């Protein structure tokens, strides 16, 4: 049986939030970021399948068994003045890596971006994750070295917001 015959990539559906939450936990463990988790299946259900979805997800199955997922959401480029797509997570279960599942998921998200008329698909990769960086570069992605991710969260976010109201 060919790999293509063993692999199916489909949009997530209501009820898949438990599996997606499990994959998010597995990804956090791999990235050594478990201490930052606050995963809620109820919030995933609302944000993926509610009346105003904030994100989308694709699930990969290998021989019918859960194999990985990709979660993405819309962004906007002011320089392009066009909507874009951001890939938040791409994860394949460790024992199935090397089967083309990650590539199929990345291509499926790229197809969503193209179908939506997005000029670009962006994502982040941890600087220590050499296998992922190599994989992305092999697909033609450019790893941008001149941009740094900035984040306000927790107390810093609350203080900044409070200052706006003062």
VENHU-V824919 format. One record per residue. OMEGA is omega in whole degrees, -180 to 180 (* if undefined). NEAR is the number of other ideal C-beta (glycine too) atoms within 10 Angstrom. Layout:
((OMEGA NEAR) (OMEGA NEAR))
This chain:
((180 6) (178 6) (-180 11) (180 9) (-178 8) (-172 17) (173 20) (175 14) (-177 19) (174 11) (175 12) (-179 20) (177 11) (-175 9) (179 9) (-176 21) (177 22) (178 11) (179 17) (177 22) (177 18) (179 15) (177 24) (178 18) (179 13) (178 17) (179 19) (178 17) (179 11) (-178 14) (180 15) (-178 10) (-178 11) (-178 12) (180 6) (-175 9) (169 12) (-174 5) (178 13) (177 11) (179 14) (178 9) (176 14) (179 23) (179 17) (-172 15) (177 18) (-168 20) (-178 16) (-177 12) (178 5) (-176 6) (178 13) (-176 12) (176 15) (179 18) (174 25) (177 21) (174 20) (175 27) (179 16) (-174 20) (178 11) (-178 8) (178 10) (-175 16) (-179 26) (180 26) (171 26) (178 27) (-175 23) (177 23) (-180 14) (173 15) (180 13) (177 10) (176 13) (-180 6) (177 5) (-172 11) (179 8) (174 13) (178 15) (178 17) (178 21) (175 18) (-178 19) (-177 13) (170 19) (-175 24) (174 23) (180 24) (-172 17) (-176 9) (179 9) (179 19) (-179 15) (-180 9) (-178 17) (-178 17) (178 24) (178 23) (179 15) (178 22) (179 24) (179 20) (179 14) (177 16) (176 23) (178 17) (175 13) (-180 18) (-180 20) (179 12) (179 8) (180 12) (-180 9) (178 21) (-176 13) (174 13) (-179 19) (171 16) (178 17) (176 12) (178 16) (-174 12) (-180 9) (-174 9) (-177 13) (179 10) (179 10) (179 17) (178 15) (178 11) (-178 17) (180 18) (178 12) (179 9) (179 12) (179 7) (173 15) (175 7) (-176 12) (-178 9) (-176 7) (178 4) (176 8) (177 6) (175 5) (-177 5) (166 7) (174 11) (178 8) (-177 8) (180 8) (177 10) (180 11) (179 11) (-180 10) (178 10) (179 11) (178 9) (178 8) (-179 6) (-176 5) (* 5))
